[in-house]
Amino acid sequence: MKAISRLALMILVVMATLAIGCAQSNPVSTGFVGTGGYAINLSASAKSVPFGGSVVFNAVVQDADGNMVMTSPHSVTFTTTHGGQVTPIQAPLANGIAQVVYVAPQYVAPASLRAQAAADVEIPEIKELPTPTGVPSEFPRTDMVTASFQGAIAKISINVYKP
């Protein structure tokens, strides 16, 4: 009886670990990337985010000897490729970490409306509402976040999706 209970507990633990490992909010990290001088380890609190959502990025910098750079007069610069916003764009190293908040781009429905001066136009009475149509979307898409410091560059792809 004890063996069956232990087996059931082990299966439950394995399944819970797999479920946690497959969640979209898993943190992701590049490991230290750089050749020669400095190296950056860029990490994100999640690898997927809904449009308009946010993710925290951390950059840890090592010097050529493998020592963590605790402070520097130079900032770590963050950029994106598909319209996500990073605040601040240039983050200072404080206690060895440069931290920013990434906000995924907003979804904007395509429209081609223009305002015009109205002539004497009779406005017809609306008797029924039109049926809504689907709006095309570019989501899901990938936004590349890049951190750079004194020649070292690290990149992480973030999946931006429509919830």
C-alpha positions, -999 to 999 in steps of 0.1 A, spaced: 0 0 0 29 24 8 45 16 -25 14 26 -44 11 58 -24 47 67 -31 44 59 -68 12 81 -70 31 109 -52 61 106 -76 38 107 -106 20 137 -93 53 155 -86 66 148 -121 33 159 -137 33 192 -117 70 198 -127 61 193 -163 31 216 -161 52 243 -145 79 239 -171 55 242 -200 39 275 -188 43 305 -210 55 326 -181 87 307 -177 118 329 -174 143 327 -202 180 336 -202 208 338 -228 237 328 -206 268 350 -208 273 361 -244 303 381 -256 337 376 -271 369 392 -258 359 420 -235 326 422 -218 298 395 -217 261 400 -210 236 375 -195 202 388 -206 171 373 -189 134 379 -191 107 371 -166 86 355 -195 91 343 -230 56 352 -242 34 383 -235 0 394 -248 0 426 -268 2 456 -245 15 433 -217 49 437 -199 80 417 -191 109 425 -169 144 422 -184 176 419 -164 211 422 -178 242 411 -158 275 421 -172 309 404 -168 343 418 -176 370 400 -196 382 382 -164 347 368 -157 340 392 -128 306 408 -125 306 445 -133 289 460 -102 288 497 -114 299 515 -145 296 551 -158 283 534 -190 247 522 -193 233 491 -208 213 500 -239 181 481 -247 164 481 -281 135 462 -298 128 453 -334 90 454 -337 77 483 -317 79 472 -281 89 499 -256 117 495 -231 119 518 -201 145 531 -195 163 526 -229 196 531 -212 197 514 -178 225 519 -153 243 490 -137 233 489 -100 247 461 -79 257 443 -111 222 443 -127 206 466 -153 168 462 -151 141 474 -176 104 469 -182 94 458 -217 59 467 -229 47 448 -259 33 468 -289 -4 476 -288 -27 460 -314 -41 487 -337 -69 478 -361 -62 491 -396 -86 519 -406 -88 544 -435 -112 570 -422 -107 606 -431 -126 635 -417 -142 657 -443 -164 688 -442 -200 677 -446 -222 693 -472 -259 694 -468 -263 657 -465 -293 639 -452 -284 612 -427 -305 580 -431 -321 564 -401 -304 533 -389 -329 504 -386 -305 476 -380 -269 472 -369 -243 458 -392 -227 425 -384 -192 429 -371 -163 417 -392 -130 401 -380 -100 424 -379 -69 409 -394 -39 407 -371 -2 403 -374 -1 384 -341 14 362 -329 48 377 -338 82 378 -324 99 409 -310 136 408 -305 150 426 -275 187 434 -276 209 445 -247 243 460 -255 272 472 -233 306 483 -245 306 460 -275 289 430 -259 254 421 -273 228 397 -261 193 391 -276 161 374 -265 130 368 -287 97 375 -271 65 360 -285 38 387 -286 3 372 -290 -33 383 -291 -51 369 -261 
